[in-house]
């Protein structure tokens, strides 16, 4: 019975944190960061036109490194549509 109360309290805390926007689903974070990366890649295209391929390549390499870090940190998309993240 105690374990059940602990689980219900944990779920209530998760729900409260979600409502307070202190807890965000991983998929939403990854999607937002993907949109930001698209903006930065557009800036890389502009750099390439103005300063040449080498200038854009620096940015593209950094974005690739950032993508690998995101994949390592957040992993692949979860099957659960709510994709509940860990508690902070």
C-alpha positions in Angstrom: 0.0 0.0 0.0 2.8 2.4 0.8 4.4 1.8 -2.6 1.1 2.6 -4.3 0.9 5.9 -2.4 4.5 6.7 -3.4 3.7 6.0 -7.0 0.6 8.2 -7.0 2.5 11.0 -5.4 5.2 10.7 -8.1 2.6 10.8 -10.8 0.9 13.8 -9.2 4.3 15.6 -9.1 5.0 14.8 -12.7 1.6 16.2 -13.7 2.1 19.3 -11.6 5.6 19.9 -13.2 4.1 19.4 -16.6 1.3 21.9 -16.0 3.9 24.4 -14.6 6.0 23.9 -17.8 8.9 22.8 -15.7 8.8 19.4 -17.3 8.7 19.1 -21.1 8.3 15.9 -23.2 11.5 14.9 -24.9 9.9 14.8 -28.3 8.8 18.5 -28.0 12.3 19.5 -26.9 13.9 17.6 -29.8 11.4 19.1 -32.3 12.1 22.7 -31.1 15.9 22.1 -31.3 15.4 20.7 -34.8 13.7 23.9 -35.8 16.5 26.0 -34.3 19.0 23.9 -36.2 17.1 24.5 -39.5 17.4 28.3 -38.9 21.1 27.9 -38.2 21.6 25.8 -41.3 19.9 28.6 -43.3 22.5 31.0 -41.8 25.2 28.6 -42.9 23.8 28.7 -46.5 24.1 32.5 -46.4 27.6 32.3 -45.0 28.5 29.9 -47.9 27.2 32.4 -50.5 29.0 35.3 -48.9 32.2 33.8 -47.6 32.6 30.5 -49.3 32.2 26.8 -48.5 34.8 26.7 -45.7 32.9 29.3 -43.7 29.7 27.3 -43.9 31.4 24.0 -43.2 32.5 25.2 -39.8 28.9 25.8 -38.8 27.6 22.6 -40.4 30.2 20.6 -38.5 29.2 22.2 -35.2 25.5 21.4 -36.0 26.4 17.8 -36.7 28.2 17.6 -33.4 25.2 19.1 -31.7 22.9 16.6 -33.3 25.0 13.7 -32.1 24.9 15.2 -28.6 21.2 15.5 -28.7 20.9 11.9 -29.9 23.2 10.8 -27.1 21.3 12.8 -24.5 17.7 12.2 -25.5 18.0 9.0 -27.4 15.6 8.0 -30.1 12.0 8.8 -29.9 10.0 6.7 -27.5 7.0 4.6 -28.5 5.0 6.3 -25.7 3.3 9.4 -27.2 3.5 11.3 -23.9 7.2 10.4 -23.7 7.4 11.4 -20.0 10.9 12.6 -19.1 12.8 12.0 -15.9 12.2 14.2 -12.9 14.5 17.2 -12.6 
